[in-house]
Amino acid sequence: NSVLSGYTHQNSSLYRKWNIASPLSTIQFNSVEGWRLTLSGEYRQDYGDEDRRYWLLQPFVQYGFSNEHLNPKLTYSYRYDPVRNSRIEISGGSEVLQFNNENPISPSLNSAYSLWARKNYMKIYEQEFFRLFHRTELFNGISLGTTAGYAVRQPLENTTDYAFGRAERVYTPNAPILTDGDTVAVEEHCALTLDVKMTYVIGQQYVSLPSGRYRLGSEWPTLTLQYKKAIRVADDAVDFDFLQLQIYDEVDFGLLGTFQYKAGAGKFLTAKNVQFMDYKHFNGNKTFFSNFGITDFMGLDYYAYSSTLPFFEAHAEHHFKGFLLNKLPLIRKLKLDEVASAHFVTVDGQKPVLEIGAGVEKLNLFRIQVFSSYNDGKFSSPGVVIGIKTPF
């Protein structure tokens, strides 16, 4: 427990634990909020050694010193059925989000690029919301997650031009930038949405014990079907129907390594009123750093292919686990993992993009990779990214 690491308290006899994250470790900067400070905590109450039920209470407060906005929210989560991995969650308050909710650039990395290079890649908006979430396993391998929520969303503007250097540059507006250089106009609006996801782990194996069911995974792919409905409850409310199907798997080839892939296709069945944060987005990157998630492009503009039109994306990655480099006497001592990757996206009305990459990884964590993109009949100049890998 310290100012830098935060504070944690645990009472084992009463099965309770709570912690407060260090606010010093959450200091960040962006051109909208300026310096931003976050205070968050968690209280967890378990039900016993053999009872895997528990509930969580998670308060969260964020303050921007430049725009002087206070954004508090509170989340309550209850895992009520460990066998079916059933959970209910209630949350509400105010929050600042990226237009792509998969957060293609981390706030910390955006802070560094903003302060040192005066490049504000992260584009954000604010919403006041109330949300209900429920997840349960209907049958072995088949899970259903349902989210219902109401939000009032507001655009945000830059409030500071502060940076450590590069005075000759100016921050771009806090609006997503499209391929042609135009920015997206976002107006205040409301959203009443229902989001349903059904996941099927084909051939899922498990072990049943008195304390619950423990899932062992599967040798077959995982399918996810998502349907999202926005209900028009006011003149400014969003109104659309979205459908998407995804497949994911990881295959072990023994001495030849492991192969991982994820692909998806979908479309807006109706699109009467779709705001930009509800578009289908793809995880781009314009920095020298990456988390190397399976769906992360390494050189695609953040919102270049965001669309309401039909789309298809496919991502693949193969880890050779030393199959090639271990044949070299000196290099084999480094115990490096060779990695090859490919990312593809096509959207109606735009030319498809194929991105290929090759690199080396250490400890299944640290990676350096070279990549190039094929678009409009030619390959781009090679680029290099480094970083720490994330599972998805």
ROLUM-477264 format. One record per residue (C-alpha): y, z, x. Coordinates in nm, 2 decimals. Each point is the difference from the previous one (the first is absolute). Last residue first. Example, Ala and Ser with C-alpha at 12.3 -4.5 7.8 and 13.67 -1.06 7.14 Angstrom:
<pts>
{pt {-0.11 0.71 1.37}} {pt {-0.34 0.07 -0.14}} 
</pts>
This chain:
<pts>
{pt {-0.99 -2.80 -0.76}} {pt {-0.16 0.22 0.28}} {pt {0.32 0.04 0.21}} {pt {0.04 -0.13 0.35}} {pt {0.26 0.12 0.25}} {pt {0.24 -0.25 0.15}} {pt {0.07 -0.31 0.20}} {pt {0.12 -0.34 -0.11}} {pt {0.04 -0.33 0.20}} {pt {0.11 -0.34 -0.13}} {pt {-0.11 -0.35 0.07}} {pt {0.24 -0.28 -0.08}} {pt {-0.07 -0.14 -0.35}} {pt {-0.29 -0.24 -0.07}} {pt {0.06 -0.33 -0.19}} {pt {-0.07 -0.18 -0.32}} {pt {0.24 0.18 -0.23}} {pt {-0.14 0.34 0.10}} {pt {-0.24 0.13 0.26}} {pt {0.09 0.34 0.13}} {pt {-0.07 0.14 0.35}} {pt {-0.12 0.33 0.13}} {pt {-0.05 0.21 0.31}} {pt {-0.13 0.36 -0.04}} {pt {0.03 0.34 0.16}} {pt {-0.19 0.29 -0.16}} {pt {-0.04 0.38 0.00}} {pt {-0.24 0.15 -0.25}} {pt {-0.37 -0.10 0.02}} {pt {-0.01 0.19 0.33}} {pt {0.18 -0.29 0.17}} {pt {0.07 -0.34 -0.15}} {pt {0.03 -0.35 0.14}} {pt {0.17 -0.30 -0.14}} {pt {-0.04 -0.33 -0.19}} {pt {0.21 -0.13 -0.29}} {pt {0.00 -0.27 -0.27}} {pt {0.26 -0.05 -0.28}} {pt {-0.05 -0.26 -0.27}} {pt {0.29 -0.07 -0.24}} {pt {-0.01 -0.21 -0.31}} {pt {0.29 -0.23 -0.11}} {pt {0.18 0.13 -0.30}} {pt {0.01 -0.11 -0.37}} {pt {-0.31 0.20 -0.10}} {pt {-0.06 0.28 0.25}} {pt {-0.24 -0.02 0.30}} {pt {-0.08 0.28 0.25}} {pt {-0.22 0.01 0.30}} {pt {-0.06 0.27 0.27}} {pt {-0.25 -0.04 0.29}} {pt {-0.11 0.26 0.26}} {pt {-0.18 0.02 0.33}} {pt {-0.06 0.33 0.18}} {pt {-0.15 0.08 0.34}} {pt {-0.08 0.37 0.04}} {pt {0.07 0.15 0.34}} {pt {-0.22 0.24 0.20}} {pt {0.23 0.00 0.30}} {pt {-0.31 0.01 0.23}} {pt {-0.10 -0.34 -0.14}} {pt {0.31 -0.15 0.17}} {pt {-0.14 0.04 0.35}} {pt {-0.35 -0.15 -0.05}} {pt {0.09 -0.28 -0.26}} {pt {-0.29 -0.03 -0.25}} {pt {0.14 0.30 -0.19}} {pt {0.30 -0.23 -0.09}} {pt {-0.20 -0.22 -0.25}} {pt {-0.22 0.24 -0.20}} {pt {0.25 0.28 0.05}} {pt {0.02 0.11 -0.36}} {pt {0.03 -0.35 -0.14}} {pt {0.23 0.12 -0.28}} {pt {0.06 -0.28 -0.26}} {pt {0.29 -0.01 -0.24}} {pt {0.05 -0.19 -0.32}} {pt {0.27 -0.04 -0.26}} {pt {0.02 -0.22 -0.31}} {pt {0.28 -0.06 -0.24}} {pt {0.02 -0.21 -0.32}} {pt {0.30 -0.03 -0.23}} {pt {0.11 -0.10 -0.35}} {pt {0.38 0.02 -0.05}} {pt {0.21 0.32 -0.05}} {pt {0.10 -0.02 0.37}} {pt {0.05 0.18 0.33}} {pt {-0.08 -0.26 0.27}} {pt {0.30 0.05 0.23}} {pt {0.04 0.37 -0.08}} {pt {-0.08 0.17 0.33}} {pt {0.01 -0.31 0.22}} {pt {-0.34 -0.07 0.15}} {pt {-0.06 0.08 0.36}} {pt {-0.28 0.25 0.03}} {pt {-0.15 -0.02 -0.35}} {pt {-0.15 0.32 -0.12}} {pt {-0.29 -0.01 -0.26}} {pt {-0.26 0.16 0.23}} {pt {0.25 0.26 0.12}} {pt {0.11 -0.07 0.36}} {pt {0.25 0.28 0.00}} {pt {0.25 -0.24 0.17}} {pt {0.27 0.00 0.26}} {pt {0.21 -0.27 0.16}} {pt {0.21 -0.04 -0.32}} {pt {0.03 -0.26 -0.27}} {pt {-0.30 0.09 -0.22}} {pt {-0.13 -0.11 -0.33}} {pt {-0.23 0.17 -0.25}} {pt {-0.02 -0.23 -0.30}} {pt {0.18 0.06 -0.33}} {pt {-0.09 -0.08 -0.36}} {pt {0.32 0.05 -0.20}} {pt {0.06 0.33 -0.17}} {pt {0.26 0.12 0.25}} {pt {0.19 -0.33 -0.07}} {pt {0.04 0.06 -0.38}} {pt {-0.21 -0.19 -0.24}} {pt {0.12 -0.08 -0.35}} {pt {-0.20 -0.25 -0.21}} {pt {-0.27 -0.04 0.26}} {pt {-0.33 -0.05 -0.18}} {pt {-0.35 -0.04 0.14}} {pt {0.15 0.08 0.34}} {pt {-0.25 -0.12 0.26}} {pt {-0.29 0.11 0.22}} {pt {-0.21 -0.05 0.30}} {pt {-0.13 0.24 0.27}} {pt {-0.18 0.01 0.33}} {pt {-0.10 0.28 0.24}} {pt {-0.22 -0.04 0.31}} {pt {-0.16 0.21 0.27}} {pt {-0.25 -0.12 0.26}} {pt {-0.17 0.24 0.24}} {pt {-0.14 -0.05 0.35}} {pt {-0.24 -0.26 0.15}} {pt {-0.23 0.28 0.13}} {pt {-0.07 0.11 -0.36}} {pt {0.15 -0.24 -0.25}} {pt {0.15 0.27 -0.23}} {pt {0.18 -0.14 -0.31}} {pt {0.31 0.15 -0.15}} {pt {0.09 -0.10 -0.35}} {pt {0.29 -0.06 -0.24}} {pt {0.05 -0.21 -0.32}} {pt {0.31 -0.02 -0.21}} {pt {0.08 -0.12 -0.36}} {pt {0.35 0.00 -0.14}} {pt {0.16 -0.02 -0.35}} {pt {0.36 0.05 -0.09}} {pt {0.16 0.02 -0.35}} {pt {0.38 0.01 -0.03}} {pt {0.31 0.15 -0.16}} {pt {0.25 0.21 0.19}} {pt {0.26 0.19 -0.20}} {pt {0.37 -0.10 -0.02}} {pt {-0.01 -0.07 -0.37}} {pt {-0.21 0.31 -0.07}} {pt {-0.36 0.10 -0.05}} {pt {-0.15 -0.31 0.16}} {pt {-0.35 0.10 0.10}} {pt {-0.11 -0.07 0.36}} {pt {-0.38 -0.06 0.03}} {pt {-0.20 0.02 0.32}} {pt {-0.36 -0.11 0.03}} {pt {-0.20 0.06 0.32}} {pt {-0.36 -0.10 0.08}} {pt {-0.14 0.14 0.33}} {pt {-0.33 -0.11 0.15}} {pt {-0.17 0.18 0.29}} {pt {-0.25 -0.20 0.21}} {pt {-0.36 0.10 0.07}} {pt {-0.16 0.22 0.27}} {pt {0.12 0.30 -0.19}} {pt {0.17 0.34 0.05}} {pt {-0.15 0.34 0.05}} {pt {0.16 0.18 -0.30}} {pt {-0.05 0.37 -0.03}} {pt {-0.06 0.14 -0.34}} {pt {0.08 0.37 -0.07}} {pt {-0.05 0.35 0.11}} {pt {-0.36 0.02 -0.12}} {pt {-0.08 -0.31 0.20}} {pt {-0.03 -0.37 -0.10}} {pt {-0.01 -0.26 0.27}} {pt {0.15 -0.34 -0.04}} {pt {-0.05 -0.37 0.04}} {pt {0.23 -0.27 -0.14}} {pt {-0.17 -0.32 -0.08}} {pt {0.31 -0.19 -0.09}} {pt {0.31 0.22 0.03}} {pt {0.18 -0.11 -0.32}} {pt {0.37 0.09 -0.03}} {pt {0.19 -0.02 -0.33}} {pt {0.38 0.02 0.01}} {pt {0.22 0.05 -0.30}} {pt {0.39 0.01 0.03}} {pt {0.20 0.07 -0.31}} {pt {0.38 -0.04 0.03}} {pt {0.32 0.10 -0.17}} {pt {0.28 -0.13 0.22}} {pt {0.38 0.05 -0.02}} {pt {0.28 -0.21 0.14}} {pt {0.29 0.02 0.25}} {pt {0.06 -0.34 0.16}} {pt {-0.17 -0.17 0.30}} {pt {0.14 -0.31 0.16}} {pt {-0.24 -0.14 0.26}} {pt {0.15 -0.13 0.33}} {pt {0.02 -0.36 0.11}} {pt {-0.11 -0.09 0.35}} {pt {-0.22 -0.30 -0.11}} {pt {-0.32 0.20 0.05}} {pt {0.12 0.29 -0.21}} {pt {0.18 0.31 0.12}} {pt {-0.06 0.33 -0.20}} {pt {0.32 0.18 -0.07}} {pt {0.18 0.28 0.19}} {pt {0.25 -0.24 0.14}} {pt {-0.04 -0.10 0.37}} {pt {0.13 0.25 0.26}} {pt {0.26 -0.14 0.23}} {pt {-0.04 -0.11 0.37}} {pt {0.26 -0.01 0.28}} {pt {-0.01 0.38 0.02}} {pt {-0.36 -0.02 0.14}} {pt {-0.01 0.38 0.07}} {pt {-0.07 0.35 -0.13}} {pt {0.03 -0.10 -0.36}} {pt {0.22 0.10 -0.30}} {pt {0.09 -0.28 -0.25}} {pt {-0.02 0.24 -0.30}} {pt {-0.02 -0.01 -0.38}} {pt {-0.23 -0.29 -0.05}} {pt {-0.07 -0.07 -0.36}} {pt {-0.26 0.13 -0.25}} {pt {-0.15 -0.16 -0.31}} {pt {-0.11 0.22 -0.28}} {pt {-0.32 0.05 -0.18}} {pt {-0.06 0.21 -0.32}} {pt {-0.37 0.08 -0.01}} {pt {-0.28 0.06 -0.25}} {pt {-0.36 0.03 0.10}} {pt {-0.37 -0.05 -0.08}} {pt {-0.26 -0.01 0.28}} {pt {-0.37 -0.05 -0.07}} {pt {-0.28 0.00 0.26}} {pt {-0.35 -0.09 -0.09}} {pt {-0.30 0.03 0.23}} {pt {-0.33 -0.18 0.00}} {pt {-0.24 0.09 0.29}} {pt {-0.22 0.22 -0.20}} {pt {0.14 0.00 -0.35}} {pt {0.33 0.08 -0.15}} {pt {0.15 0.15 0.32}} {pt {0.33 0.15 -0.09}} {pt {0.37 -0.04 0.07}} {pt {0.31 0.10 -0.20}} {pt {0.37 -0.04 0.07}} {pt {0.30 0.09 -0.20}} {pt {0.36 -0.09 0.11}} {pt {0.36 0.10 -0.07}} {pt {0.28 -0.17 0.18}} {pt {0.35 -0.02 0.14}} {pt {0.02 -0.30 0.23}} {pt {0.17 -0.10 0.32}} {pt {-0.01 -0.33 0.19}} {pt {-0.09 -0.09 0.36}} {pt {0.00 -0.28 0.25}} {pt {-0.14 0.08 0.35}} {pt {0.09 -0.26 0.26}} {pt {0.33 0.16 0.10}} {pt {0.06 -0.15 0.34}} {pt {0.28 0.17 0.20}} {pt {-0.21 -0.02 0.32}} {pt {-0.01 0.36 0.11}} {pt {0.09 0.20 -0.31}} {pt {-0.14 -0.24 -0.26}} {pt {-0.31 -0.10 0.20}} {pt {-0.09 0.37 0.07}} {pt {0.06 0.11 -0.36}} {pt {-0.20 -0.30 -0.13}} {pt {-0.29 0.12 0.21}} {pt {0.03 0.35 -0.14}} {pt {0.03 -0.13 -0.36}} {pt {-0.33 -0.20 0.04}} {pt {0.02 -0.37 -0.05}} {pt {-0.24 -0.18 -0.24}} {pt {0.03 0.30 -0.25}} {pt {-0.29 -0.08 -0.24}} {pt {0.26 0.04 -0.28}} {pt {0.17 -0.32 0.09}} {pt {0.35 0.05 -0.13}} {pt {0.01 0.31 0.21}} {pt {0.05 0.33 -0.18}} {pt {0.25 0.28 -0.04}} {pt {-0.10 0.27 -0.24}} {pt {0.11 0.21 -0.30}} {pt {-0.20 0.23 -0.21}} {pt {-0.34 0.00 -0.15}} {pt {-0.37 0.04 0.07}} {pt {-0.32 0.08 -0.19}} {pt {-0.34 -0.06 0.15}} {pt {-0.35 0.01 -0.14}} {pt {-0.32 -0.02 0.21}} {pt {-0.36 -0.08 -0.05}} {pt {-0.23 -0.03 0.31}} {pt {-0.29 -0.05 -0.24}} {pt {-0.19 0.29 0.15}} {pt {0.32 0.19 0.10}} {pt {0.12 0.02 -0.36}} {pt {0.34 0.17 -0.05}} {pt {0.20 -0.12 0.29}} {pt {0.35 0.10 -0.11}} {pt {0.33 -0.14 0.14}} {pt {0.35 0.11 -0.07}} {pt {0.29 -0.19 0.16}} {pt {0.37 0.09 0.02}} {pt {0.30 -0.21 0.08}} {pt {0.34 0.05 0.15}} {pt {0.24 -0.27 0.11}} {pt {0.35 0.11 0.10}} {pt {0.24 -0.28 0.07}} {pt {0.30 0.06 0.22}} {pt {0.02 -0.38 0.10}} {pt {0.06 0.10 0.36}} {pt {-0.19 0.33 0.03}} {pt {-0.31 -0.12 -0.18}} {pt {-0.20 0.28 -0.14}} {pt {-0.38 0.02 -0.08}} {pt {-0.18 0.27 -0.19}} {pt {-0.38 0.02 -0.06}} {pt {-0.21 0.26 -0.18}} {pt {-0.38 -0.04 0.00}} {pt {-0.22 0.21 -0.22}} {pt {-0.37 -0.04 0.05}} {pt {-0.31 0.09 -0.21}} {pt {-0.35 0.05 0.11}} {pt {-0.36 -0.06 -0.11}} {pt {-0.27 0.00 0.27}} {pt {-0.18 0.31 -0.13}} {pt {-0.25 0.12 0.25}} {pt {0.24 0.19 0.23}} {pt {0.24 0.08 -0.29}} {pt {0.26 -0.13 -0.24}} {pt {0.26 -0.15 0.24}} {pt {0.38 0.05 -0.04}} {pt {0.22 -0.22 0.21}} {pt {0.38 0.04 0.04}} {pt {0.18 -0.29 0.18}} {pt {0.34 -0.04 0.16}} {pt {0.28 -0.25 0.06}} {pt {0.35 0.00 0.14}} {pt {0.14 -0.33 0.10}} {pt {0.32 -0.08 0.19}} {pt {0.17 -0.35 0.01}} {pt {0.27 -0.11 0.24}} {pt {0.17 -0.30 -0.16}} {pt {-0.11 -0.04 -0.36}} {pt {0.04 -0.38 -0.03}} {pt {0.01 -0.11 0.37}} {pt {-0.31 0.19 0.09}} {pt {-0.07 0.31 0.20}} {pt {-0.28 0.26 0.03}} {pt {-0.05 0.37 0.05}} {pt {-0.35 0.09 -0.12}} {pt {-0.12 0.20 0.31}} {pt {0.30 0.23 -0.02}} {pt {-0.08 0.08 -0.36}} {pt {-0.32 0.17 0.11}} {pt {-0.26 -0.03 -0.27}} {pt {-0.06 0.30 -0.22}} {pt {-0.36 0.12 -0.06}} {pt {-0.21 0.17 -0.26}} {pt {-0.36 0.11 -0.02}} {pt {-0.21 0.18 -0.26}} {pt {-0.36 0.09 -0.02}} {pt {0.07 0.37 -0.09}} {pt {-0.22 0.13 0.28}} {pt {0.11 -0.28 0.23}} {pt {0.37 0.07 -0.02}} {pt {0.17 -0.28 0.20}} {pt {0.36 -0.03 0.12}} {pt {0.15 -0.31 0.17}} {pt {0.35 -0.04 0.14}} {pt {0.16 -0.31 0.15}} {pt {-0.08 -0.18 0.33}} {pt {0.34 -0.02 0.15}} {pt {0.15 0.33 -0.12}} {pt {-0.32 0.17 0.08}} {pt {-0.34 0.11 -0.14}} 
</pts>
